[in-house]
Amino acid sequence: MTIATLPAPEQTAMYREAHESAAAIARQLERNEPAVARLAARLRADQPRFVVTSARGSSDHAATFAKYVFETQLGCATMSSSPSVSSVYAAPLRLEGALYLAISQSGKSPDLVRQAQLAREAGAHVVALVNVEDSPLAEAAESVVPLCAGPELSVAATKSYICALSAILHIAARWKEDAQLGAALAAVPQALANTWDLDWSPLVDGLADVRNLFVVGRGLGLGAAQEAALKLKETCGLHAEAFSAAEVRHGPMAIVGPGFPVLFLTQDDDTSSGTLDLARQFSERGAHVWIAGNDEGPDRLPVSATLHPACTPIVTIASFYRAANALALRRGRNPDMPPHLRKVTETV
């Protein structure tokens, strides 16, 4: 496809669907409140020994977010389980007393479905966070928390990922009985509306001709960094790698030198000072650094303020999606139709 045949940025499905995220979250919170309240009451009455997540692609980045949410807000150890352990290796898992969280847009991937079935047989409470409510994964689960994202046509997942993050926070807020987190989540749709028109054009301009970059986050923001790197690969053809601000110091930072692009995604919590210090170190080496956050300064990408740091990755990734959509078109690619990819990937 040539640049002449590409749509305008506002005409892509990726743009429209990401823009719908605010309304989708508002719809989700209202519709899911009774089901989430029942689930939370059960979790308080019969506390899980640990949480296990299972997901692929963008949903697995939501699972990374879930790990930090459940561990920081509830002190409940959370780990990722590879679906291939069940679908390929047929290895039984001991999951008695576990909360098993399966996250998927389509709910159709055979490996996710099979592992959820086996997890339930192994004694876990299986909860499906799924957009397609009559999917095989929903049928395999004991509890279903619909994402309520609505139809998503672009191959690049946007609003379904954002809705997965909000569903995770909804569960955590009710489980913990945390009114502050609940109020902050209720304010996210407005924060998303405020975010949409913020100017991330410096990032689009800066990445128009590059081939490689790092995306760095930490803690609650790591999943968003993983998601941003994936989107840059699939929609823009960039070799983008995501790292924790802690892990990037263990080798990868050796290749960061003059002109090397690095995007930092931050939130206002205990990880902020260390992440910003690392960004300064990279800048001093001559790297081209962008920082998504509320602080003023060169190459700072604006993010709408939130009432809780756990909500910040939701509004940050929405701004990123709009920028990625524009960047893909700038690089002559249609973000709705990445080469070699399909909307639903059915792994075994």
C-alpha positions as CSV (number, residue, x, y, z in Angstrom):
1,M,0.0,0.0,0.0
2,T,1.4,3.4,-0.9
3,I,1.2,6.5,1.2
4,A,-1.3,8.0,-1.3
5,T,-3.8,5.3,-0.5
6,L,-3.5,5.5,3.3
7,P,-6.4,6.9,5.3
8,A,-6.3,10.1,7.3
9,P,-5.4,9.5,11.0
10,E,-8.9,10.1,12.2
11,Q,-10.3,7.6,9.6
12,T,-8.6,4.5,10.9
13,A,-10.3,1.9,13.0
14,M,-7.4,2.1,15.4
15,Y,-8.1,5.8,16.0
16,R,-11.8,5.4,16.4
17,E,-11.6,2.4,18.7
18,A,-8.9,3.9,21.0
19,H,-11.1,7.1,21.1
20,E,-14.0,5.0,22.3
21,S,-12.2,3.8,25.4
22,A,-13.6,6.4,27.7
23,A,-17.2,5.4,26.9
24,A,-16.3,1.7,27.0
25,I,-14.9,2.0,30.5
26,A,-17.9,4.0,31.8
27,R,-20.2,1.3,30.3
28,Q,-18.1,-1.5,31.7
29,L,-18.0,-0.1,35.3
30,E,-21.8,0.4,35.4
31,R,-22.6,-3.0,33.9
32,N,-20.1,-5.1,35.8
33,E,-20.6,-3.6,39.3
34,P,-23.0,-6.3,40.6
35,A,-20.8,-9.2,39.2
36,V,-17.6,-7.7,40.5
37,A,-19.1,-7.0,43.9
38,R,-20.1,-10.7,44.1
39,L,-16.7,-11.8,43.0
40,A,-15.0,-9.5,45.5
41,A,-17.1,-10.7,48.4
42,R,-16.2,-14.3,47.5
43,L,-12.5,-13.4,47.4
44,R,-12.7,-11.7,50.8
45,A,-14.5,-14.6,52.3
46,D,-12.2,-17.2,50.8
47,Q,-8.9,-15.5,50.3
48,P,-6.9,-16.9,47.4
49,R,-3.5,-18.4,48.3
50,F,-2.1,-16.8,45.1
51,V,-3.2,-15.4,41.7
52,V,-2.2,-17.0,38.4
53,T,-2.7,-15.2,35.1
54,S,-2.9,-16.7,31.6
55,A,-2.9,-14.6,28.4
56,R,-1.3,-13.9,25.1
57,G,-0.2,-10.7,23.3
58,S,-1.7,-7.5,24.5
59,S,-3.8,-9.4,27.1
60,D,-0.5,-10.7,28.6
61,H,0.6,-7.1,29.1
62,A,-2.7,-6.6,31.0
63,A,-1.6,-9.6,33.0
64,T,1.7,-7.8,33.9
65,F,-0.4,-4.9,35.1
66,A,-2.6,-7.3,37.2
67,K,0.6,-8.7,38.9
68,Y,1.6,-5.3,40.1
69,V,-2.0,-4.3,41.1
70,F,-2.7,-7.4,43.1
71,E,0.7,-7.5,44.7
72,T,0.9,-3.8,45.6
73,Q,-2.8,-3.3,46.6
74,L,-3.6,-6.6,48.1
75,G,-0.3,-8.3,48.9
76,C,-1.4,-11.4,46.9
77,A,1.5,-13.1,45.1
78,T,0.7,-13.1,41.3
79,M,2.4,-15.0,38.6
80,S,2.0,-15.8,34.9
81,S,1.4,-19.3,33.8
82,S,2.3,-20.3,30.2
83,P,-0.6,-21.9,28.4
84,S,1.8,-24.3,26.7
85,V,2.4,-26.0,30.0
86,S,-1.1,-27.5,29.6
87,S,-1.7,-27.4,25.8
88,V,1.7,-28.7,24.7
89,Y,3.4,-30.4,27.7
90,A,0.2,-31.6,29.3
91,A,1.8,-31.0,32.7
92,P,-0.7,-30.9,35.5
93,L,-0.6,-27.9,37.8
94,R,-1.4,-27.8,41.5
95,L,-3.8,-24.8,41.8
96,E,-5.9,-25.5,44.8
97,G,-7.0,-22.3,46.4
98,A,-5.7,-20.1,43.5
99,L,-7.5,-17.3,41.7
100,Y,-6.9,-18.0,38.0
101,L,-7.3,-15.0,35.8
102,A,-7.6,-15.7,32.0
103,I,-7.6,-12.6,29.9
104,S,-8.5,-12.5,26.2
105,Q,-10.3,-10.3,23.7
106,S,-11.8,-13.1,21.6
107,G,-11.7,-16.0,24.1
108,K,-11.1,-18.4,21.2
109,S,-7.5,-19.5,21.5
110,P,-7.5,-23.2,22.1
111,D,-4.5,-23.1,24.5
112,L,-6.0,-20.5,26.8
113,V,-9.3,-22.4,26.8
114,R,-7.7,-25.7,27.6
115,Q,-5.5,-24.3,30.4
116,A,-8.6,-22.6,31.9
117,Q,-10.5,-25.9,31.9
118,L,-7.6,-27.8,33.5
119,A,-7.1,-25.0,36.1
120,R,-10.7,-25.3,37.1
121,E,-10.3,-29.1,37.4
122,A,-7.2,-28.5,39.5
123,G,-9.1,-26.5,42.1
124,A,-8.6,-22.9,41.0
125,H,-11.4,-20.3,40.8
126,V,-11.2,-19.5,37.1
127,V,-12.3,-15.9,36.2
128,A,-12.4,-14.9,32.5
129,L,-11.8,-11.3,31.5
130,V,-13.1,-11.5,28.0
131,N,-14.7,-9.3,25.4
132,V,-16.6,-11.9,23.5
133,E,-19.0,-13.1,26.2
134,D,-20.3,-16.3,24.5
135,S,-16.7,-17.5,23.7
136,P,-15.3,-20.9,24.7
137,L,-13.1,-19.2,27.3
138,A,-16.1,-17.7,29.0
139,E,-17.8,-21.0,29.0
140,A,-14.8,-22.7,30.6
141,A,-14.7,-20.2,33.4
142,E,-16.5,-20.2,36.7
143,S,-16.9,-16.4,36.8
144,V,-16.9,-14.0,33.8
145,V,-16.1,-10.3,33.9
146,P,-16.9,-8.9,30.5
147,L,-14.6,-6.3,29.1
148,C,-17.5,-4.5,27.4
149,A,-15.2,-3.0,24.8
150,G,-17.6,-3.6,22.0
151,P,-16.6,-4.7,18.5
152,E,-12.9,-4.2,17.8
153,L,-12.1,-4.4,14.1
154,S,-8.5,-3.1,13.9
155,V,-5.9,-5.9,14.2
156,A,-4.2,-3.6,16.7
157,A,-6.0,-4.1,20.0
158,T,-6.6,-0.8,21.8
159,K,-9.9,-0.4,23.7
160,S,-10.0,-4.1,24.6
161,Y,-6.6,-3.7,26.3
162,I,-7.6,-0.5,28.1
163,C,-10.8,-2.2,29.2
164,A,-8.8,-5.2,30.6
165,L,-6.8,-2.8,32.7
166,S,-10.0,-1.1,34.1
167,A,-11.6,-4.5,34.8
168,I,-8.5,-5.5,36.8
169,L,-8.6,-2.3,38.8
170,H,-12.4,-2.8,39.4
171,I,-11.8,-6.2,40.8
172,A,-8.9,-5.0,43.0
173,A,-10.8,-1.9,44.3
174,R,-13.9,-4.0,45.4
175,W,-11.8,-6.9,46.7
176,K,-9.8,-4.5,48.9
177,E,-12.8,-2.4,49.7
178,D,-10.7,0.6,48.7
179,A,-13.0,3.6,48.2
180,Q,-10.2,5.8,47.0
181,L,-9.1,3.5,44.2
182,G,-12.8,3.0,43.3
183,A,-13.3,6.7,43.0
184,A,-10.1,7.1,41.0
185,L,-11.2,4.4,38.6
186,A,-14.7,6.1,38.2
187,A,-12.9,9.3,37.2
188,V,-10.8,7.5,34.5
189,P,-13.3,8.0,31.6
190,Q,-13.1,11.8,32.1
191,A,-9.3,11.6,32.3
192,L,-9.3,9.7,29.0
193,A,-11.5,12.4,27.4
194,N,-9.1,15.0,28.7
195,T,-6.1,13.0,27.4
196,W,-7.2,12.5,23.8
197,D,-6.2,15.9,22.4
198,L,-2.9,16.2,24.3
199,D,0.1,16.8,21.9
200,W,2.4,13.8,21.4
201,S,3.6,15.0,18.0
202,P,7.2,15.3,19.3
203,L,7.3,11.5,19.6
204,V,5.8,11.0,16.2
205,D,8.3,13.4,14.6
206,G,11.2,11.9,16.5
207,L,10.4,8.3,15.6
208,A,9.5,8.9,11.9
209,D,12.8,7.6,10.6
210,V,14.3,5.4,13.3
211,R,14.6,1.6,13.3
212,N,15.2,0.7,17.0
213,L,14.2,2.0,20.4
214,F,13.6,1.1,24.0
215,V,10.3,1.6,25.9
216,V,10.9,1.8,29.7
217,G,8.5,1.6,32.5
218,R,8.5,0.2,36.0
219,G,6.0,-1.4,38.4
220,L,2.4,-0.5,37.5
221,G,3.7,1.0,34.3
222,L,5.7,-2.0,33.0
223,G,2.7,-3.6,31.3
224,A,2.0,-0.3,29.4
225,A,5.7,-0.2,28.3
226,Q,5.3,-3.8,27.0
227,E,2.1,-2.9,25.2
228,A,3.7,0.2,23.6
229,A,6.6,-1.7,22.3
230,L,4.3,-4.3,20.8
231,K,2.2,-1.7,19.1
232,L,5.3,0.0,17.6
233,K,6.4,-3.4,16.2
234,E,3.0,-4.3,14.7
235,T,1.7,-1.0,13.5
236,C,4.9,1.0,12.7
237,G,7.5,-1.7,11.8
238,L,9.8,-0.6,14.5
239,H,12.1,-2.9,16.5
240,A,11.0,-1.7,19.9
241,E,11.9,-3.5,23.1
242,A,10.3,-3.0,26.5
243,F,12.3,-3.1,29.7
244,S,11.8,-2.4,33.4
245,A,13.7,0.7,34.5
246,A,15.5,-1.7,36.9
247,E,16.3,-4.5,34.4
248,V,17.5,-2.2,31.6
249,R,20.5,-1.4,33.8
250,H,21.6,-5.1,33.6
251,G,23.0,-5.1,30.1
252,P,20.6,-3.5,27.7
253,M,21.7,0.0,28.6
254,A,25.1,-0.7,27.1
255,I,23.8,0.0,23.6
256,V,22.1,3.3,24.6
257,G,24.3,6.1,23.2
258,P,24.1,9.3,21.2
259,G,20.8,9.5,19.3
260,F,19.4,6.2,20.6
261,P,15.6,6.7,21.2
262,V,14.1,5.8,24.5
263,L,10.5,6.3,25.6
264,F,9.8,6.4,29.3
265,L,6.3,5.8,30.7
266,T,6.0,7.0,34.3
267,Q,3.5,7.2,37.1
268,D,3.6,9.2,40.3
269,D,4.5,6.5,42.8
270,D,7.6,5.1,44.5
271,T,9.2,4.1,41.2
272,S,9.1,7.7,39.8
273,S,12.4,9.1,41.1
274,G,14.5,6.1,40.1
275,T,12.9,6.0,36.6
276,L,13.4,9.8,36.1
277,D,17.0,9.5,37.3
278,L,17.7,6.8,34.7
279,A,16.1,9.0,32.0
280,R,18.5,11.8,33.0
281,Q,21.5,9.3,32.7
282,F,20.4,8.3,29.2
283,S,20.0,12.0,28.2
284,E,23.5,12.7,29.5
285,R,24.8,10.0,27.2
286,G,23.2,11.8,24.3
287,A,20.2,9.5,23.9
288,H,17.0,11.0,22.5
289,V,14.6,10.6,25.5
290,W,10.9,11.2,25.8
291,I,9.2,11.0,29.2
292,A,5.4,10.6,29.4
293,G,4.3,12.4,32.5
294,N,3.0,15.6,33.9
295,D,6.3,17.4,34.5
296,E,7.2,20.3,32.3
297,G,10.4,20.2,30.3
298,P,12.0,19.3,27.0
299,D,10.6,16.1,25.3
300,R,8.0,15.6,28.1
301,L,4.8,14.1,26.7
302,P,1.7,15.3,28.5
303,V,-0.5,12.9,30.4
304,S,-3.8,13.8,32.0
305,A,-3.6,13.7,35.8
306,T,-5.3,10.8,37.6
307,L,-6.4,10.4,41.2
308,H,-4.3,7.2,41.7
309,P,-1.0,6.0,40.2
310,A,-2.6,2.7,39.3
311,C,-4.9,4.6,36.9
312,T,-2.1,6.5,35.1
313,P,-1.1,3.6,32.8
314,I,-4.7,3.6,31.3
315,V,-4.6,7.3,30.3
316,T,-1.0,7.1,29.2
317,I,-1.5,4.2,26.8
318,A,-4.5,6.0,25.3
319,S,-2.3,8.9,24.4
320,F,0.3,6.5,23.1
321,Y,-2.2,4.7,20.9
322,R,-3.2,8.0,19.1
323,A,0.5,8.7,18.6
324,A,1.2,5.2,17.3
325,N,-1.6,5.5,14.8
326,A,-0.2,8.8,13.5
327,L,3.3,7.4,13.4
328,A,2.3,4.3,11.4
329,L,0.7,6.4,8.8
330,R,3.7,8.8,8.8
331,R,5.9,5.7,8.0
332,G,3.6,4.6,5.2
333,R,1.8,1.8,7.0
334,N,-1.9,1.2,7.7
335,P,-2.2,0.5,11.4
336,D,-5.4,-1.4,10.9
337,M,-3.8,-4.0,8.7
338,P,-0.3,-5.0,9.9
339,P,1.5,-7.4,7.5
340,H,1.3,-11.1,8.4
341,L,-1.1,-10.6,11.3
342,R,-4.8,-11.5,12.0
343,K,-7.2,-10.1,14.6
344,V,-7.7,-13.5,16.3
345,T,-4.6,-15.7,16.8
346,E,-5.5,-19.2,17.8
347,T,-2.5,-20.8,19.4
348,V,-2.3,-24.4,20.6
